[in-house]
C-alpha cells in the first residue's frame, strides 16, 4: 500500500493505493488495484477471459460493479477506447500529472506519470521514500532491505480501511503468502495461469 495524507494540501482528502497480488510458482503479479481519493474508491481487476469492447471493463466504483465513473475525489477519470487503461487526471492541482491503471489479461499495473516531490514527496508505504528511495518500515525510521520483510510490514491492516469490494485471503493476522523455492512444490502450479513469464515481464514493462 501507498498513502498520502491531505493530498494536494486538501485537509482530510487522502490518496491511497492498495494492490492485491496472485502468486504463480516463485513470482507474483498484481491482479487487482484500488485507488481511494477522499471518499471515492476505484477498483480495477484484470481478466484472462477473451473479451471485446466494454466487456473488457472490470472495475468497481465505490463498490458498485461498473458504477458511473467520471471522476474520483474531484479528479476526472477517462477509460481508453480499447478499454484497458484508466487515467486519473491530476491536472487541477498538478499540471501534467496523472495516475494510470492498465490491464493486460489478468495483469494490472499502476503508474504515476510526472510525479514530483511536491505531489508525492509525502507518500509513505511499500514504494519507499520519494527523495531517497529508502524503503522504510511503518515506524518511518527503520530501513528494510529484504523485500519479503518489506511486503509483510506493509500488509494491509484492518486499521488501513477497506478498498476492495470483497474479502480475499490472506487477511491480517494471517500473513501474506511468500514465494517458495522455484525448484520446489510451487513449480507444479504454473498451470494455474495461462500467462507465461515472458508475457508477465512484457506487461510489467508496459
Number of C-alpha atoms within 10 A of each C-alpha: 19 16 22 19 18 15 20 17 11 10 10 12 17 18 22 22 19 21 23 17 15 14 19 22 20 17 14 15 19 19 21 25 25 24 26 22 22 19 12 16 24 27 25 27 24 22 17 13 10 8 11 10 10 12 10 18 22 17 22 20 22 20 16 13 13 15 12 10 15 12 16 20 16 14 16 15 20 15 18 11 9 11 17 20 19 20 20 22 22 19 12 12 13 15 10 12 18 19 18 19 24 24 27 20 20 20 24 25 23 23 13 14 13 12 16 13 10 9 17 18 13 15 19 22 23 21 16 19 17 16 11 7 9 16 22 21 20 14 8 12 10 11 14 16 11 9 11 13 12 20 19 16 19 18 21 22 12 10 6 12 8 15 22 22 17 7 9 8 10 12 13 12 10 9 14 18 14 14 14 15 11 13 10 10 11 16 14 12 12 15 11 10 13 11 15 12 13 9 14 17 11 11 18 17 8 10
